[in-house]
Amino acid sequence: MDVLQLDCSGRPQAWISTREAAVIYACDGVAWTLGDPCQTLRGGLQRRTGQQSRIEVHPIIAVRGSVPSRAWRQAPSLSNPKLFARDRFVCAYCGHSFHADDLTREHIHPTSRGGRDNWMNCITACKGCNGRKGSRMPEEANMSLLYLPYVPNLHEDMILRGRRILVDQMEFLLASVPRSSRLHG
């Protein structure tokens, strides 16, 4: 299970392990939390009291102070797993659902013709449709897109990273995902 780390203002920073979260708790670095504790980590016995130390880790923690964030780049990094998840494993040309092994990253404007490898030029396509389109523009191949590409926002990107997301975490992230996103539904 991973913990969603936020900055003090509530912007997602990273997915971290419960052990990494425990270090932040132990250093008094947690500003606030959301959700019920999801894991209890136990430590050694205190010499004076004989009590065992324990830290209750919440699924969402906000970290005190400024945390350097790689997340505020202009666009989240593009990868096939995130692209396929954004497009819900559906081919943009034939509309059928496929397993990730049967999908490809399709460049609407082919890179061989100056197209860029970015979120707005990439969609998910099955191997058959990608091969049929080849290095042509969709209209040249007489193929039309069933949905349009878009750049995921930071909250969507955290969902697309493919982690096992707890209900509290998903509710928090989805609250900042546009209603038009394919992640709703």
CYANA upper distance limits for C-alpha pairs under 8 A (distance plus 0.5 A):
  1 MET  CA     17 SER  CA      7.49
  1 MET  CA     18 THR  CA      7.62
  1 MET  CA    164 ARG  CA      7.49
  1 MET  CA    165 ILE  CA      8.47
  2 ASP  CA     15 TRP  CA      6.48
  2 ASP  CA     16 ILE  CA      6.01
  2 ASP  CA     17 SER  CA      5.36
  2 ASP  CA     18 THR  CA      6.62
  2 ASP  CA     59 PRO  CA      7.93
  2 ASP  CA    163 ARG  CA      8.28
  2 ASP  CA    164 ARG  CA      8.22
  2 ASP  CA    165 ILE  CA      8.27
  3 VAL  CA     15 TRP  CA      6.16
  3 VAL  CA     16 ILE  CA      5.74
  3 VAL  CA     17 SER  CA      6.50
  3 VAL  CA     18 THR  CA      6.69
  3 VAL  CA     21 ALA  CA      7.54
  3 VAL  CA     58 HIS  CA      7.79
  3 VAL  CA     59 PRO  CA      5.41
  3 VAL  CA     60 ILE  CA      6.25
  3 VAL  CA     61 ILE  CA      7.79
  4 LEU  CA     12 PRO  CA      7.54
  4 LEU  CA     13 GLN  CA      8.15
  4 LEU  CA     14 ALA  CA      6.72
  4 LEU  CA     15 TRP  CA      5.40
  4 LEU  CA     16 ILE  CA      7.00
  4 LEU  CA     59 PRO  CA      6.72
  4 LEU  CA     60 ILE  CA      5.27
  4 LEU  CA     61 ILE  CA      6.91
  4 LEU  CA    169 GLN  CA      7.44
  5 GLN  CA     12 PRO  CA      6.54
  5 GLN  CA     13 GLN  CA      5.98
  5 GLN  CA     14 ALA  CA      5.81
  5 GLN  CA     15 TRP  CA      6.53
  5 GLN  CA     16 ILE  CA      7.19
  5 GLN  CA     60 ILE  CA      6.57
  5 GLN  CA     61 ILE  CA      5.70
  5 GLN  CA     62 ALA  CA      6.39
  5 GLN  CA     63 VAL  CA      7.52
  6 LEU  CA     10 GLY  CA      5.79
  6 LEU  CA     11 ARG  CA      5.72
  6 LEU  CA     12 PRO  CA      4.83
  6 LEU  CA     13 GLN  CA      5.55
  6 LEU  CA     14 ALA  CA      7.70
  6 LEU  CA     60 ILE  CA      7.84
  6 LEU  CA     61 ILE  CA      6.53
  6 LEU  CA     62 ALA  CA      4.96
  6 LEU  CA     63 VAL  CA      6.71
  7 ASP  CA     11 ARG  CA      5.96
  7 ASP  CA     12 PRO  CA      7.07
  7 ASP  CA     13 GLN  CA      6.94
  7 ASP  CA     62 ALA  CA      5.67
  7 ASP  CA     63 VAL  CA      5.79
  7 ASP  CA     64 ARG  CA      7.58
  7 ASP  CA     65 GLY  CA      8.25
  7 ASP  CA     66 SER  CA      7.59
  7 ASP  CA     67 VAL  CA      7.02
  8 CYS  CA     31 ALA  CA      7.17
  8 CYS  CA     32 TRP  CA      8.37
  8 CYS  CA     62 ALA  CA      5.80
  8 CYS  CA     63 VAL  CA      6.34
  8 CYS  CA     64 ARG  CA      6.50
  8 CYS  CA     65 GLY  CA      7.66
  8 CYS  CA     66 SER  CA      8.46
  9 SER  CA     62 ALA  CA      8.44
 10 GLY  CA     62 ALA  CA      7.17
 12 PRO  CA     71 ALA  CA      8.21
 12 PRO  CA    154 LEU  CA      7.82
 12 PRO  CA    155 HIS  CA      7.46
 12 PRO  CA    158 MET  CA      8.13
 13 GLN  CA     67 VAL  CA      8.38
 13 GLN  CA     69 SER  CA      6.38
 13 GLN  CA     70 ARG  CA      8.10
 13 GLN  CA     71 ALA  CA      6.70
 14 ALA  CA     71 ALA  CA      8.31
 14 ALA  CA    158 MET  CA      8.27
 15 TRP  CA    158 MET  CA      8.43
 16 ILE  CA     20 GLU  CA      6.57
 16 ILE  CA     21 ALA  CA      7.18
 17 SER  CA     21 ALA  CA      6.80
 18 THR  CA     22 ALA  CA      6.56
 18 THR  CA     39 GLN  CA      8.32
 18 THR  CA     57 VAL  CA      7.36
 19 ARG  CA     23 VAL  CA      6.98
 20 GLU  CA     24 ILE  CA      7.15
 21 ALA  CA     25 TYR  CA      6.79
 21 ALA  CA     57 VAL  CA      7.56
 21 ALA  CA     61 ILE  CA      8.47
 22 ALA  CA     26 ALA  CA      6.52
 22 ALA  CA     41 LEU  CA      8.23
 22 ALA  CA     55 ILE  CA      7.19
 22 ALA  CA     57 VAL  CA      7.36
 23 VAL  CA     27 CYS  CA      6.66
 24 ILE  CA     28 ASP  CA      6.81
 24 ILE  CA     29 GLY  CA      5.44
 24 ILE  CA     30 VAL  CA      6.74
 24 ILE  CA     63 VAL  CA      8.14
 25 TYR  CA     29 GLY  CA      6.20
 25 TYR  CA     30 VAL  CA      6.16
 25 TYR  CA     55 ILE  CA      7.95
 26 ALA  CA     55 ILE  CA      8.49
 29 GLY  CA     63 VAL  CA      6.15
 29 GLY  CA     64 ARG  CA      5.77
 30 VAL  CA     61 ILE  CA      6.93
 30 VAL  CA     62 ALA  CA      6.29
 30 VAL  CA     63 VAL  CA      5.24
 30 VAL  CA     64 ARG  CA      6.25
 31 ALA  CA     61 ILE  CA      8.02
 31 ALA  CA     62 ALA  CA      5.92
 31 ALA  CA     63 VAL  CA      5.88
 31 ALA  CA     64 ARG  CA      5.51
 32 TRP  CA     61 ILE  CA      6.53
 32 TRP  CA     62 ALA  CA      5.79
 32 TRP  CA     63 VAL  CA      7.93
 33 THR  CA     58 HIS  CA      6.82
 33 THR  CA     59 PRO  CA      8.32
 33 THR  CA     60 ILE  CA      6.11
 33 THR  CA     61 ILE  CA      4.98
 33 THR  CA     62 ALA  CA      6.60
 34 LEU  CA     58 HIS  CA      7.06
 34 LEU  CA     59 PRO  CA      7.30
 34 LEU  CA     60 ILE  CA      5.67
 34 LEU  CA     61 ILE  CA      7.06
 34 LEU  CA    168 ASP  CA      8.15
 35 GLY  CA     58 HIS  CA      6.59
 35 GLY  CA     59 PRO  CA      6.60
 35 GLY  CA     60 ILE  CA      7.18
 35 GLY  CA    168 ASP  CA      6.31
 36 ASP  CA     58 HIS  CA      6.49
 36 ASP  CA     59 PRO  CA      7.86
 37 PRO  CA     56 GLU  CA      6.21
 37 PRO  CA     57 VAL  CA      5.79
 37 PRO  CA     58 HIS  CA      4.70
 37 PRO  CA     59 PRO  CA      7.22
 38 CYS  CA     56 GLU  CA      7.91
 38 CYS  CA     57 VAL  CA      6.52
 38 CYS  CA     58 HIS  CA      6.00
 38 CYS  CA     59 PRO  CA      6.60
 39 GLN  CA     56 GLU  CA      6.42
 39 GLN  CA     57 VAL  CA      5.81
 39 GLN  CA     58 HIS  CA      7.64
 40 THR  CA     54 ARG  CA      7.12
 40 THR  CA     55 ILE  CA      6.14
 40 THR  CA     56 GLU  CA      4.92
 40 THR  CA     57 VAL  CA      6.55
 41 LEU  CA     54 ARG  CA      5.98
 41 LEU  CA     55 ILE  CA      5.71
 41 LEU  CA     56 GLU  CA      6.93
 41 LEU  CA     57 VAL  CA      8.06
 42 ARG  CA     52 GLN  CA      7.40
 42 ARG  CA     53 SER  CA      6.32
 42 ARG  CA     54 ARG  CA      4.81
 42 ARG  CA     55 ILE  CA      7.03
 43 GLY  CA     52 GLN  CA      6.68
 43 GLY  CA     53 SER  CA      5.44
 43 GLY  CA     54 ARG  CA      6.29
 44 GLY  CA     52 GLN  CA      5.99
 44 GLY  CA     53 SER  CA      6.37
 45 LEU  CA     50 GLY  CA      5.92
 45 LEU  CA     51 GLN  CA      5.82
 45 LEU  CA     52 GLN  CA      4.74
 45 LEU  CA     53 SER  CA      6.73
 46 GLN  CA     50 GLY  CA      5.47
 46 GLN  CA     51 GLN  CA      5.94
 46 GLN  CA     52 GLN  CA      6.66
 46 GLN  CA     53 SER  CA      7.42
 59 PRO  CA    166 LEU  CA      7.91
 59 PRO  CA    168 ASP  CA      7.58
 59 PRO  CA    169 GLN  CA      7.08
 60 ILE  CA    168 ASP  CA      8.37
 60 ILE  CA    169 GLN  CA      7.09
 63 VAL  CA     67 VAL  CA      7.95
 71 ALA  CA     76 PRO  CA      7.58
 71 ALA  CA    154 LEU  CA      7.39
 72 TRP  CA    154 LEU  CA      8.10
 75 ALA  CA    151 VAL  CA      7.28
 75 ALA  CA    152 PRO  CA      8.06
 75 ALA  CA    153 ASN  CA      8.09
 76 PRO  CA    151 VAL  CA      8.34
 76 PRO  CA    152 PRO  CA      7.65
 76 PRO  CA    153 ASN  CA      8.05
 76 PRO  CA    154 LEU  CA      7.55
 76 PRO  CA    157 ASP  CA      7.04
 78 LEU  CA     82 LYS  CA      7.31
 78 LEU  CA     83 LEU  CA      7.31
 78 LEU  CA    118 ASN  CA      7.24
 78 LEU  CA    119 TRP  CA      7.08
 79 SER  CA     83 LEU  CA      6.53
 80 ASN  CA     84 PHE  CA      6.44
 80 ASN  CA    104 THR  CA      8.11
 80 ASN  CA    105 ARG  CA      6.90
 81 PRO  CA     85 ALA  CA      6.65
 81 PRO  CA    100 ALA  CA      8.17
 81 PRO  CA    160 LEU  CA      8.37
 81 PRO  CA    161 ARG  CA      8.25
 81 PRO  CA    162 GLY  CA      8.25
 82 LYS  CA     86 ARG  CA      6.52
 82 LYS  CA    157 ASP  CA      8.24
 82 LYS  CA    160 LEU  CA      5.59
 82 LYS  CA    161 ARG  CA      6.60
 82 LYS  CA    162 GLY  CA      7.95
 83 LEU  CA     87 ASP  CA      6.77
 83 LEU  CA    105 ARG  CA      8.12
 83 LEU  CA    119 TRP  CA      8.39
 83 LEU  CA    122 CYS  CA      8.42
 83 LEU  CA    123 ILE  CA      7.55
 83 LEU  CA    124 THR  CA      7.27
 84 PHE  CA     88 ARG  CA      6.45
 84 PHE  CA     89 PHE  CA      5.48
 84 PHE  CA     90 VAL  CA      8.11
 84 PHE  CA    100 ALA  CA      7.59
 84 PHE  CA    103 LEU  CA      8.25
 84 PHE  CA    123 ILE  CA      8.50
 84 PHE  CA    124 THR  CA      6.35
 85 ALA  CA     89 PHE  CA      6.51
 85 ALA  CA    160 LEU  CA      6.55
 86 ARG  CA    152 PRO  CA      8.35
 86 ARG  CA    160 LEU  CA      7.19
 86 ARG  CA    182 ARG  CA      7.20
 86 ARG  CA    183 LEU  CA      7.34
 87 ASP  CA     91 CYS  CA      8.38
 87 ASP  CA    123 ILE  CA      7.73
 87 ASP  CA    124 THR  CA      6.84
 87 ASP  CA    182 ARG  CA      7.46
 88 ARG  CA     97 SER  CA      8.36
 88 ARG  CA    182 ARG  CA      7.89
 88 ARG  CA    183 LEU  CA      8.35
 89 PHE  CA     97 SER  CA      6.05
 89 PHE  CA     98 PHE  CA      6.22
 89 PHE  CA     99 HIS  CA      7.33
 89 PHE  CA    100 ALA  CA      7.28
 89 PHE  CA    103 LEU  CA      8.12
 89 PHE  CA    124 THR  CA      7.57
 90 VAL  CA     95 GLY  CA      6.22
 90 VAL  CA     96 HIS  CA      5.98
 90 VAL  CA     97 SER  CA      4.86
 90 VAL  CA     98 PHE  CA      6.82
 90 VAL  CA    124 THR  CA      7.18
 90 VAL  CA    125 ALA  CA      7.76
 91 CYS  CA     95 GLY  CA      5.49
 91 CYS  CA     96 HIS  CA      6.19
 91 CYS  CA     97 SER  CA      6.99
 91 CYS  CA     98 PHE  CA      8.02
 91 CYS  CA    103 LEU  CA      8.10
 91 CYS  CA    123 ILE  CA      8.47
 91 CYS  CA    124 THR  CA      5.83
 91 CYS  CA    125 ALA  CA      4.71
 91 CYS  CA    126 CYS  CA      5.92
 91 CYS  CA    129 CYS  CA      8.50
 92 ALA  CA    123 ILE  CA      7.04
 92 ALA  CA    124 THR  CA      6.40
 92 ALA  CA    125 ALA  CA      6.15
 92 ALA  CA    145 LEU  CA      5.93
 92 ALA  CA    146 LEU  CA      5.72
 92 ALA  CA    147 TYR  CA      6.54
 93 TYR  CA    125 ALA  CA      7.15
 93 TYR  CA    129 CYS  CA      7.15
 93 TYR  CA    143 MET  CA      7.19
 93 TYR  CA    144 SER  CA      6.71
 93 TYR  CA    145 LEU  CA      5.82
 93 TYR  CA    146 LEU  CA      6.45
 94 CYS  CA    129 CYS  CA      7.74
 94 CYS  CA    146 LEU  CA      8.25
 95 GLY  CA    146 LEU  CA      7.34
 98 PHE  CA    102 ASP  CA      6.60
 98 PHE  CA    103 LEU  CA      7.20
 98 PHE  CA    126 CYS  CA      7.69
 99 HIS  CA    103 LEU  CA      7.40
102 ASP  CA    126 CYS  CA      6.44
102 ASP  CA    127 LYS  CA      6.60
103 LEU  CA    124 THR  CA      7.12
103 LEU  CA    125 ALA  CA      6.15
103 LEU  CA    126 CYS  CA      4.95
103 LEU  CA    127 LYS  CA      6.21
104 THR  CA    124 THR  CA      6.50
104 THR  CA    125 ALA  CA      5.90
104 THR  CA    126 CYS  CA      6.46
104 THR  CA    127 LYS  CA      6.55
104 THR  CA    130 ASN  CA      7.73
105 ARG  CA    122 CYS  CA      6.86
105 ARG  CA    123 ILE  CA      6.62
105 ARG  CA    124 THR  CA      5.84
105 ARG  CA    125 ALA  CA      6.93
106 GLU  CA    122 CYS  CA      5.96
106 GLU  CA    123 ILE  CA      5.79
106 GLU  CA    124 THR  CA      6.30
106 GLU  CA    125 ALA  CA      6.27
106 GLU  CA    130 ASN  CA      6.90
107 HIS  CA    111 THR  CA      7.29
107 HIS  CA    115 GLY  CA      7.62
107 HIS  CA    116 ARG  CA      8.22
107 HIS  CA    117 ASP  CA      7.59
107 HIS  CA    121 ASN  CA      6.04
107 HIS  CA    122 CYS  CA      5.19
107 HIS  CA    123 ILE  CA      7.12
108 ILE  CA    115 GLY  CA      8.19
108 ILE  CA    121 ASN  CA      5.93
108 ILE  CA    122 CYS  CA      6.58
108 ILE  CA    123 ILE  CA      7.66
108 ILE  CA    137 MET  CA      6.95
108 ILE  CA    138 PRO  CA      7.22
109 HIS  CA    113 ARG  CA      7.52
109 HIS  CA    114 GLY  CA      7.86
109 HIS  CA    115 GLY  CA      5.22
109 HIS  CA    116 ARG  CA      7.99
109 HIS  CA    121 ASN  CA      6.95
109 HIS  CA    136 ARG  CA      8.20
109 HIS  CA    137 MET  CA      6.31
110 PRO  CA    114 GLY  CA      7.16
110 PRO  CA    115 GLY  CA      5.50
110 PRO  CA    116 ARG  CA      8.23
110 PRO  CA    135 SER  CA      6.05
110 PRO  CA    136 ARG  CA      7.27
110 PRO  CA    137 MET  CA      7.44
111 THR  CA    115 GLY  CA      4.64
111 THR  CA    116 ARG  CA      6.36
111 THR  CA    117 ASP  CA      7.66
112 SER  CA    135 SER  CA      7.43
113 ARG  CA    135 SER  CA      8.25
115 GLY  CA    121 ASN  CA      7.68
116 ARG  CA    121 ASN  CA      6.90
117 ASP  CA    121 ASN  CA      6.98
117 ASP  CA    122 CYS  CA      7.26
118 ASN  CA    122 CYS  CA      6.63
119 TRP  CA    123 ILE  CA      8.23
119 TRP  CA    149 PRO  CA      7.15
119 TRP  CA    150 TYR  CA      6.65
119 TRP  CA    151 VAL  CA      5.86
120 MET  CA    149 PRO  CA      5.74
120 MET  CA    150 TYR  CA      5.92
120 MET  CA    151 VAL  CA      6.85
121 ASN  CA    149 PRO  CA      7.42
122 CYS  CA    149 PRO  CA      7.14
123 ILE  CA    148 LEU  CA      8.34
123 ILE  CA    149 PRO  CA      6.56
125 ALA  CA    129 CYS  CA      6.74
125 ALA  CA    130 ASN  CA      6.31
126 CYS  CA    130 ASN  CA      6.62
127 LYS  CA    131 GLY  CA      6.53
128 GLY  CA    132 ARG  CA      6.68
129 CYS  CA    133 LYS  CA      6.64
130 ASN  CA    134 GLY  CA      6.57
132 ARG  CA    141 ALA  CA      8.10
133 LYS  CA    137 MET  CA      7.96
133 LYS  CA    138 PRO  CA      7.19
133 LYS  CA    141 ALA  CA      6.00
133 LYS  CA    143 MET  CA      7.97
136 ARG  CA    140 GLU  CA      6.39
136 ARG  CA    141 ALA  CA      6.66
137 MET  CA    141 ALA  CA      6.98
138 PRO  CA    142 ASN  CA      6.61
138 PRO  CA    143 MET  CA      5.47
138 PRO  CA    144 SER  CA      6.49
138 PRO  CA    145 LEU  CA      8.20
139 GLU  CA    143 MET  CA      6.27
139 GLU  CA    144 SER  CA      7.23
152 PRO  CA    156 GLU  CA      5.98
152 PRO  CA    157 ASP  CA      6.39
153 ASN  CA    157 ASP  CA      6.62
153 ASN  CA    177 VAL  CA      7.73
154 LEU  CA    158 MET  CA      6.87
155 HIS  CA    159 ILE  CA      7.12
155 HIS  CA    173 LEU  CA      5.78
155 HIS  CA    174 LEU  CA      7.63
155 HIS  CA    176 SER  CA      6.81
155 HIS  CA    177 VAL  CA      6.70
156 GLU  CA    160 LEU  CA      6.60
156 GLU  CA    173 LEU  CA      7.66
156 GLU  CA    174 LEU  CA      7.99
156 GLU  CA    177 VAL  CA      6.58
156 GLU  CA    183 LEU  CA      8.06
157 ASP  CA    161 ARG  CA      6.78
158 MET  CA    173 LEU  CA      8.19
159 ILE  CA    163 ARG  CA      7.79
159 ILE  CA    165 ILE  CA      8.16
159 ILE  CA    170 MET  CA      8.03
159 ILE  CA    173 LEU  CA      7.83
165 ILE  CA    169 GLN  CA      6.64
165 ILE  CA    170 MET  CA      6.59
166 LEU  CA    170 MET  CA      6.66
167 VAL  CA    171 GLU  CA      6.58
168 ASP  CA    172 PHE  CA      6.73
169 GLN  CA    173 LEU  CA      6.71
170 MET  CA    174 LEU  CA      6.37
171 GLU  CA    175 ALA  CA      6.64
172 PHE  CA    176 SER  CA      7.94
173 LEU  CA    177 VAL  CA      7.26
174 LEU  CA    184 HIS  CA      8.29
177 VAL  CA    181 SER  CA      7.26
179 ARG  CA    184 HIS  CA      7.09
180 SER  CA    184 HIS  CA      8.05
